[in-house]
Amino acid sequence: MAGKHRSWWGWGHVEDAVTGAEATALADRVRTLLPEADLTEHVAPPVTELGLRPPRVDPPASLARLCSTDVADRAAHSHGKAFRDVVRNLHGEVHDPPDLVVRPVTEQDVVDVLDWCAGRDIAVLPYGGGSSVVGGVEARLDDTYPAAVSLDLGRLDRVLEVDPTSRAARIQAGVFGPALEDQLRRHDLTLRHFPQSFEFSTLGGWLATRAGGHYATVLTHIDDLVESMRVVTPAGTSESRRLPGSGAGPSPDRLFLGSEGALGVITEAWMRIQDRPRWRADASVHFTDYDRAVAATRAIAQSGLHPSNCRLLDPMEALLNAGTATTGGVLVLGFESADHPVTPCLDRAVELCRDHGGTLPEASRTHTSSGPRQRTAADAWRSAFLRMPYQRDALAARSMIVETFETACTWDRFPALRAAVLDAAGEALRAVAATGVVTCRFTHVYPDGPAPYFGVYATGRWGATLAQWDQIKQAVSEALLAAGGTITHHHAVGRDHRPWYDRQRPDPVALALRAAKSALDPSWILNPGVLVDRTPKIRVRRPGGGAERSPTGRASGVAPRG
């Protein structure tokens, strides 16, 4: 964005950081909730004082024009944007910077970079907007790799072609969300995929991590919007055929969706786009009983109404981030269409809520086609939602533990899962001598289950908040898996989720992933440490029981990380 500068250590733009009256008000709210919190502000060191190690490799002359060794550039590409990344940056702990930041201008540049790196065993970390919150862009490498480069796709940022008949567009992977929408707006079209990171993430990043977006139902993941993909691998370039659907074997696109840069570098994709919505209707429904609020949400998810927004905020989430006090929570509902009015859909959804004890306070419902909208609790929460990452950074700099984690589970398991997570978080907070609260909201809902998104807000001790959070994360992650949830619904695996992903993923799938990795990336240079490792044995369960054997056929009594 013109006139603004990206923060090297935290979220977004330096100019948009929480300062002044907003910072004071934020600290006051925290003191009201957690009066014992030490909110002394700490400042990240200047990037020039980080003492980054010098680059360990020089690019060939043919690629030098694409490469940067600038200290600020390398520091900014060293970590993602999770709480643990921000805390390490605040302490000046940038121990594994990429040796080079490489910005290809064409797809051929990507091919040339991979060829060079494969020949030198240099690790390549594909990089979109750097908004990963799971260690997905971090060069945590062993001594196998003499150097690492961050392959920043940001210059591949154009909508190349629009097919209005089929309503699809061919889009380069490095385009950021706002620039993508600006280019589609000229055609009065939209991709309408709006993750919280929208402003600072790219199409390629969304595809590589199977990002969740704007829609709470139906088109919940970027997967649902993909028509075909083009991916450069060290073994060659893969381009799937443009089709509305196909039963011809396993889907090529599904192989690369969610592969997190470990199998190839996504350079472009044909995406399903749509007309911009003209009709909207939304409401904020209040509940006095949380279980009945969950039941109402499930009824809507199973009704076939397909709301674009169906986010249930539990009482603590509603209070902290929407400023609304309830005993049972707030359900934020929204419908939209480019083709027809959606008021009847909202009316039926509200009726379902009332069947479960929901009420609509005054001015909590709006119907619009193009005019101004009344401000509701949903609007207050949406505004807070966009500021959350900036406020997280401000609180991290004041010794607070502020982080989120998300999952998905079936409806029948949700009550036990939520209880297990709250218990595990509470025990972990006590174990690390912290006090705080845990919130929960549904980001997406399906007929068979919700995607709960938890937030932790707790006091910490400066210098110890990273270790405190890691202990909390360990506890809640164990609780998620034990309760039948997934380790991640839309934040990806990266390196931080690997221990739990390895247990969630079926062993034969690990074998298949490793085989695919070996075939497509024979030198194992692409994002090492993500999804699978090169050498560990995999426990294979033989049909009908019997000894477990490694891929070599030898009996194995242990299942090391896959």
PyMOL commands that set and color helices and strands:
alter all, ss='L'
color gray80, all
select helices_A, chain A and resi 14-16+20-33+47-49+64-66+71-76+83-90+107-120+177-185+198-200+203-209+222-225+252-256+290-301+315-322+343-355+377-396+411-431+465-482+498-504+507-520
alter helices_A, ss='H'
color red, helices_A
select strands_A, chain A and resi 67-68+100-102+123-127+148-152+159-163+168-172+189-190+226-233+236-239+265-272+274-275+279-287+309-313+329-337+365-368+400-406+436-446+449-459
alter strands_A, ss='S'
color yellow, strands_A
deselect
rebuild
show_as cartoon
